[in-house]
């Protein structure tokens, strides 16, 4: 069913080498792409396919379950077409960066800061990448699965501090 989705067909025509996976679950289509192509693919989705609203940017931590460990998730909506698509991009722990989409959607300014603050994924070319929820002196990223449940002041933190 997802293979017949208009956006999926167009993405496969234009970015075949960058599409890693396509799935549909409960009516929502998810396309997993290479992180190196995220800006180009999002640009096409916005200008060519009218996905004019970025509703959310988030991330998932698959600690110990898959490599790469993280997946950045972009929730896009097309107001004129009343259509939604999720774009996922795997991000490795060793190179925990992905390009920013703030140049396409201004809503990404704060959404990417939240992902950076809570998961530690850095967004290249973000105009103001700094903590948004935690204090500047906070150690670690609280939504990572290896973050201490009692907090860094009660348990030793074994994850990366950047």
ChimeraX commands (.cxc) that place a marker at each C-alpha (Angstrom):
marker #1 position 0.00,0.00,0.00 radius 0.5
marker #1 position 2.80,2.44,0.89 radius 0.5
marker #1 position 4.45,1.69,-2.46 radius 0.5
marker #1 position 1.44,3.25,-4.23 radius 0.5
marker #1 position 1.57,6.46,-2.18 radius 0.5
marker #1 position 2.08,9.46,-4.49 radius 0.5
marker #1 position 4.91,10.92,-2.40 radius 0.5
marker #1 position 6.70,7.56,-2.14 radius 0.5
marker #1 position 6.51,7.02,-5.91 radius 0.5
marker #1 position 7.94,10.49,-6.58 radius 0.5
marker #1 position 10.68,10.07,-3.96 radius 0.5
marker #1 position 11.72,6.70,-5.40 radius 0.5
marker #1 position 11.87,8.19,-8.90 radius 0.5
marker #1 position 14.07,11.08,-7.82 radius 0.5
marker #1 position 16.08,9.72,-4.85 radius 0.5
marker #1 position 16.24,5.96,-5.42 radius 0.5
marker #1 position 19.79,5.63,-4.10 radius 0.5
marker #1 position 18.93,7.53,-0.89 radius 0.5
marker #1 position 15.79,5.59,0.08 radius 0.5
marker #1 position 16.59,2.87,2.61 radius 0.5
marker #1 position 13.10,1.64,3.53 radius 0.5
marker #1 position 9.39,2.36,3.10 radius 0.5
marker #1 position 6.70,1.20,5.52 radius 0.5
marker #1 position 3.11,1.93,6.33 radius 0.5
marker #1 position 1.54,1.49,9.75 radius 0.5
marker #1 position -2.02,2.49,10.59 radius 0.5
marker #1 position -2.29,4.68,7.55 radius 0.5
marker #1 position 0.95,6.61,8.10 radius 0.5
marker #1 position 3.72,6.20,5.55 radius 0.5
marker #1 position 7.31,6.22,6.81 radius 0.5
marker #1 position 10.27,6.63,4.49 radius 0.5
marker #1 position 13.77,5.98,5.85 radius 0.5
marker #1 position 16.47,7.89,3.99 radius 0.5
marker #1 position 20.23,8.38,4.18 radius 0.5
marker #1 position 21.05,11.27,6.51 radius 0.5
marker #1 position 23.33,12.83,3.89 radius 0.5
marker #1 position 20.27,13.47,1.68 radius 0.5
marker #1 position 17.90,14.78,4.34 radius 0.5
marker #1 position 17.93,18.44,3.27 radius 0.5
marker #1 position 17.61,17.67,-0.43 radius 0.5
marker #1 position 14.74,15.24,0.16 radius 0.5
marker #1 position 12.94,17.62,2.52 radius 0.5
marker #1 position 13.41,20.46,0.01 radius 0.5
marker #1 position 11.73,18.33,-2.66 radius 0.5
marker #1 position 8.93,17.31,-0.29 radius 0.5
marker #1 position 8.26,20.95,0.53 radius 0.5
marker #1 position 8.51,22.55,-2.90 radius 0.5
marker #1 position 7.66,19.66,-5.23 radius 0.5
marker #1 position 5.07,17.75,-3.21 radius 0.5
marker #1 position 3.58,20.54,-1.04 radius 0.5
marker #1 position 4.55,19.16,2.37 radius 0.5
marker #1 position 4.50,22.71,3.67 radius 0.5
marker #1 position 4.24,22.04,7.41 radius 0.5
marker #1 position 6.90,20.49,9.64 radius 0.5
marker #1 position 4.87,19.42,12.66 radius 0.5
marker #1 position 7.61,17.72,14.66 radius 0.5
marker #1 position 11.25,16.69,14.76 radius 0.5
marker #1 position 12.16,14.00,17.22 radius 0.5
marker #1 position 14.58,11.11,17.61 radius 0.5
marker #1 position 14.61,7.49,18.75 radius 0.5
marker #1 position 17.40,5.78,20.70 radius 0.5
marker #1 position 17.82,2.09,19.81 radius 0.5
marker #1 position 20.62,1.45,22.31 radius 0.5
marker #1 position 21.83,-2.13,21.87 radius 0.5
marker #1 position 19.11,-3.04,19.37 radius 0.5
marker #1 position 20.39,-1.67,16.09 radius 0.5
marker #1 position 23.23,0.19,14.48 radius 0.5
marker #1 position 23.16,3.12,13.91 radius 0.5
marker #1 position 21.90,3.79,17.40 radius 0.5
marker #1 position 19.76,6.89,16.70 radius 0.5
marker #1 position 17.08,7.76,14.16 radius 0.5
marker #1 position 16.01,11.35,13.51 radius 0.5
marker #1 position 12.30,11.57,12.68 radius 0.5
marker #1 position 10.60,14.37,10.72 radius 0.5
marker #1 position 6.79,14.56,10.79 radius 0.5
marker #1 position 5.61,16.42,7.67 radius 0.5
marker #1 position 2.10,17.44,6.63 radius 0.5
marker #1 position 0.73,18.73,3.35 radius 0.5
marker #1 position -2.08,21.17,4.08 radius 0.5
marker #1 position -3.33,21.39,0.46 radius 0.5
marker #1 position -3.25,17.59,-0.04 radius 0.5
marker #1 position -4.27,16.62,3.51 radius 0.5
marker #1 position -1.45,14.10,3.57 radius 0.5
marker #1 position 1.14,13.13,6.19 radius 0.5
marker #1 position 4.52,11.46,5.85 radius 0.5
marker #1 position 7.26,10.55,8.31 radius 0.5
marker #1 position 10.86,10.82,7.17 radius 0.5
marker #1 position 13.46,8.93,9.20 radius 0.5
marker #1 position 17.22,9.21,8.95 radius 0.5
marker #1 position 19.63,6.92,10.84 radius 0.5
marker #1 position 22.32,8.75,12.86 radius 0.5
marker #1 position 25.32,6.89,14.23 radius 0.5
marker #1 position 26.62,7.40,17.75 radius 0.5
marker #1 position 30.15,7.95,16.46 radius 0.5
marker #1 position 29.07,10.82,14.18 radius 0.5
marker #1 position 26.01,12.09,16.01 radius 0.5
marker #1 position 25.20,14.85,13.50 radius 0.5
marker #1 position 22.69,15.54,10.74 radius 0.5
marker #1 position 22.08,18.61,8.60 radius 0.5
marker #1 position 19.51,21.14,9.80 radius 0.5
marker #1 position 16.26,21.80,7.94 radius 0.5
marker #1 position 15.80,25.25,9.52 radius 0.5
marker #1 position 16.33,26.81,6.09 radius 0.5
marker #1 position 13.16,25.07,4.89 radius 0.5
marker #1 position 10.84,25.33,7.89 radius 0.5
marker #1 position 11.28,27.91,10.63 radius 0.5
marker #1 position 9.45,25.56,13.02 radius 0.5
marker #1 position 12.62,23.43,12.98 radius 0.5
marker #1 position 14.50,26.08,14.98 radius 0.5
marker #1 position 13.11,25.00,18.34 radius 0.5
marker #1 position 12.32,21.39,17.42 radius 0.5
marker #1 position 15.94,20.66,16.50 radius 0.5
marker #1 position 17.16,22.39,19.66 radius 0.5
marker #1 position 14.93,20.09,21.70 radius 0.5
marker #1 position 16.35,16.97,19.99 radius 0.5
marker #1 position 19.88,18.28,20.53 radius 0.5
marker #1 position 19.22,19.03,24.20 radius 0.5
marker #1 position 17.47,15.78,25.12 radius 0.5
marker #1 position 19.12,13.26,22.73 radius 0.5
marker #1 position 22.47,14.86,21.87 radius 0.5
marker #1 position 22.09,14.83,18.08 radius 0.5
marker #1 position 23.82,17.91,16.65 radius 0.5
marker #1 position 22.28,19.69,13.67 radius 0.5
marker #1 position 24.85,21.05,11.22 radius 0.5
marker #1 position 24.26,24.67,10.11 radius 0.5
marker #1 position 21.60,25.30,12.77 radius 0.5
marker #1 position 21.62,29.07,13.48 radius 0.5
marker #1 position 21.27,28.77,17.29 radius 0.5
marker #1 position 22.02,25.24,18.48 radius 0.5
marker #1 position 22.00,25.37,22.28 radius 0.5
marker #1 position 20.06,23.80,25.11 radius 0.5
marker #1 position 16.39,24.69,25.28 radius 0.5
marker #1 position 14.96,22.70,28.22 radius 0.5
marker #1 position 17.93,21.77,30.39 radius 0.5
marker #1 position 20.28,24.31,31.98 radius 0.5
marker #1 position 23.52,25.11,30.16 radius 0.5
marker #1 position 25.59,23.27,32.78 radius 0.5
marker #1 position 23.49,20.07,32.62 radius 0.5
marker #1 position 25.54,16.92,32.04 radius 0.5
marker #1 position 24.32,14.52,29.37 radius 0.5
marker #1 position 21.09,14.09,27.43 radius 0.5
marker #1 position 18.14,12.84,29.52 radius 0.5
marker #1 position 16.20,10.96,26.81 radius 0.5
marker #1 position 19.08,8.67,25.92 radius 0.5
marker #1 position 18.49,5.13,27.12 radius 0.5
marker #1 position 21.85,4.98,28.90 radius 0.5
marker #1 position 21.10,8.10,30.94 radius 0.5
marker #1 position 20.94,7.32,34.69 radius 0.5
marker #1 position 17.37,6.91,35.93 radius 0.5
marker #1 position 18.10,8.70,39.20 radius 0.5
marker #1 position 19.92,11.55,37.44 radius 0.5
marker #1 position 23.62,12.22,36.92 radius 0.5
marker #1 position 24.16,13.37,40.51 radius 0.5
marker #1 position 23.01,10.01,41.93 radius 0.5
marker #1 position 24.37,7.48,39.45 radius 0.5
marker #1 position 27.55,7.54,37.35 radius 0.5
marker #1 position 26.81,8.51,33.76 radius 0.5
marker #1 position 28.43,6.09,31.32 radius 0.5
marker #1 position 27.31,7.82,28.12 radius 0.5
marker #1 position 28.90,10.61,26.16 radius 0.5
marker #1 position 28.72,14.05,27.76 radius 0.5
marker #1 position 28.69,16.05,24.53 radius 0.5
marker link #1:1,2 radius 0.2
marker link #1:2,3 radius 0.2
marker link #1:3,4 radius 0.2
marker link #1:4,5 radius 0.2
marker link #1:5,6 radius 0.2
marker link #1:6,7 radius 0.2
marker link #1:7,8 radius 0.2
marker link #1:8,9 radius 0.2
marker link #1:9,10 radius 0.2
marker link #1:10,11 radius 0.2
marker link #1:11,12 radius 0.2
marker link #1:12,13 radius 0.2
marker link #1:13,14 radius 0.2
marker link #1:14,15 radius 0.2
marker link #1:15,16 radius 0.2
marker link #1:16,17 radius 0.2
marker link #1:17,18 radius 0.2
marker link #1:18,19 radius 0.2
marker link #1:19,20 radius 0.2
marker link #1:20,21 radius 0.2
marker link #1:21,22 radius 0.2
marker link #1:22,23 radius 0.2
marker link #1:23,24 radius 0.2
marker link #1:24,25 radius 0.2
marker link #1:25,26 radius 0.2
marker link #1:26,27 radius 0.2
marker link #1:27,28 radius 0.2
marker link #1:28,29 radius 0.2
marker link #1:29,30 radius 0.2
marker link #1:30,31 radius 0.2
marker link #1:31,32 radius 0.2
marker link #1:32,33 radius 0.2
marker link #1:33,34 radius 0.2
marker link #1:34,35 radius 0.2
marker link #1:35,36 radius 0.2
marker link #1:36,37 radius 0.2
marker link #1:37,38 radius 0.2
marker link #1:38,39 radius 0.2
marker link #1:39,40 radius 0.2
marker link #1:40,41 radius 0.2
marker link #1:41,42 radius 0.2
marker link #1:42,43 radius 0.2
marker link #1:43,44 radius 0.2
marker link #1:44,45 radius 0.2
marker link #1:45,46 radius 0.2
marker link #1:46,47 radius 0.2
marker link #1:47,48 radius 0.2
marker link #1:48,49 radius 0.2
marker link #1:49,50 radius 0.2
marker link #1:50,51 radius 0.2
marker link #1:51,52 radius 0.2
marker link #1:52,53 radius 0.2
marker link #1:53,54 radius 0.2
marker link #1:54,55 radius 0.2
marker link #1:55,56 radius 0.2
marker link #1:56,57 radius 0.2
marker link #1:57,58 radius 0.2
marker link #1:58,59 radius 0.2
marker link #1:59,60 radius 0.2
marker link #1:60,61 radius 0.2
marker link #1:61,62 radius 0.2
marker link #1:62,63 radius 0.2
marker link #1:63,64 radius 0.2
marker link #1:64,65 radius 0.2
marker link #1:65,66 radius 0.2
marker link #1:66,67 radius 0.2
marker link #1:67,68 radius 0.2
marker link #1:68,69 radius 0.2
marker link #1:69,70 radius 0.2
marker link #1:70,71 radius 0.2
marker link #1:71,72 radius 0.2
marker link #1:72,73 radius 0.2
marker link #1:73,74 radius 0.2
marker link #1:74,75 radius 0.2
marker link #1:75,76 radius 0.2
marker link #1:76,77 radius 0.2
marker link #1:77,78 radius 0.2
marker link #1:78,79 radius 0.2
marker link #1:79,80 radius 0.2
marker link #1:80,81 radius 0.2
marker link #1:81,82 radius 0.2
marker link #1:82,83 radius 0.2
marker link #1:83,84 radius 0.2
marker link #1:84,85 radius 0.2
marker link #1:85,86 radius 0.2
marker link #1:86,87 radius 0.2
marker link #1:87,88 radius 0.2
marker link #1:88,89 radius 0.2
marker link #1:89,90 radius 0.2
marker link #1:90,91 radius 0.2
marker link #1:91,92 radius 0.2
marker link #1:92,93 radius 0.2
marker link #1:93,94 radius 0.2
marker link #1:94,95 radius 0.2
marker link #1:95,96 radius 0.2
marker link #1:96,97 radius 0.2
marker link #1:97,98 radius 0.2
marker link #1:98,99 radius 0.2
marker link #1:99,100 radius 0.2
marker link #1:100,101 radius 0.2
marker link #1:101,102 radius 0.2
marker link #1:102,103 radius 0.2
marker link #1:103,104 radius 0.2
marker link #1:104,105 radius 0.2
marker link #1:105,106 radius 0.2
marker link #1:106,107 radius 0.2
marker link #1:107,108 radius 0.2
marker link #1:108,109 radius 0.2
marker link #1:109,110 radius 0.2
marker link #1:110,111 radius 0.2
marker link #1:111,112 radius 0.2
marker link #1:112,113 radius 0.2
marker link #1:113,114 radius 0.2
marker link #1:114,115 radius 0.2
marker link #1:115,116 radius 0.2
marker link #1:116,117 radius 0.2
marker link #1:117,118 radius 0.2
marker link #1:118,119 radius 0.2
marker link #1:119,120 radius 0.2
marker link #1:120,121 radius 0.2
marker link #1:121,122 radius 0.2
marker link #1:122,123 radius 0.2
marker link #1:123,124 radius 0.2
marker link #1:124,125 radius 0.2
marker link #1:125,126 radius 0.2
marker link #1:126,127 radius 0.2
marker link #1:127,128 radius 0.2
marker link #1:128,129 radius 0.2
marker link #1:129,130 radius 0.2
marker link #1:130,131 radius 0.2
marker link #1:131,132 radius 0.2
marker link #1:132,133 radius 0.2
marker link #1:133,134 radius 0.2
marker link #1:134,135 radius 0.2
marker link #1:135,136 radius 0.2
marker link #1:136,137 radius 0.2
marker link #1:137,138 radius 0.2
marker link #1:138,139 radius 0.2
marker link #1:139,140 radius 0.2
marker link #1:140,141 radius 0.2
marker link #1:141,142 radius 0.2
marker link #1:142,143 radius 0.2
marker link #1:143,144 radius 0.2
marker link #1:144,145 radius 0.2
marker link #1:145,146 radius 0.2
marker link #1:146,147 radius 0.2
marker link #1:147,148 radius 0.2
marker link #1:148,149 radius 0.2
marker link #1:149,150 radius 0.2
marker link #1:150,151 radius 0.2
marker link #1:151,152 radius 0.2
marker link #1:152,153 radius 0.2
marker link #1:153,154 radius 0.2
marker link #1:154,155 radius 0.2
marker link #1:155,156 radius 0.2
marker link #1:156,157 radius 0.2
marker link #1:157,158 radius 0.2
marker link #1:158,159 radius 0.2
marker link #1:159,160 radius 0.2
marker link #1:160,161 radius 0.2
marker link #1:161,162 radius 0.2
view
